Amino acid sequence: MKPLLIALAFALTLASTAALAAINVNTASADELAQFDGVGPTKAAAIIDYREENGPFNSVDGLAQVSGIGDKTVAGLRDDATVGDSAE
């Protein structure tokens, strides 16, 4: 019984760690970006277009420069999005 409990605890730890991983808006695919609340396929495509034309985002707040993404959407993304090694 103990090995089963240990395996279950390990699986739950991995699942919770994966759930906490932020999505890097500078490298994410359109499908990954569309997973964000308030971002569907159209806004995901706009994010990719913007970063291709203007380079990587320096902070999550930079997403507000993307057409169709406002301050409210950016605020909702702060816990789930990252720009990687750049300053947040």
Stockholm file with secondary structure:
# STOCKHOLM 1.0

chainA/1-88         MKPLLIALAFALTLASTAALAAINVNTASADELAQFDGVGPTKAAAIIDYREENGPFNSVDGLAQVSGIGDKTVAGLRDDATVGDSAE
#=GR chainA/1-88 SS CHHHHHHHHHHHHHHHHHHHCCEETTTCCHHHHTTSTTCCHHHHHHHHHHHHHHCCCSSGGGGGGSTTCCHHHHHHHTTTEECTTSCC
#=GC SS_cons        CHHHHHHHHHHHHHHHHHHHCCEETTTCCHHHHTTSTTCCHHHHHHHHHHHHHHCCCSSGGGGGGSTTCCHHHHHHHTTTEECTTSCC
//
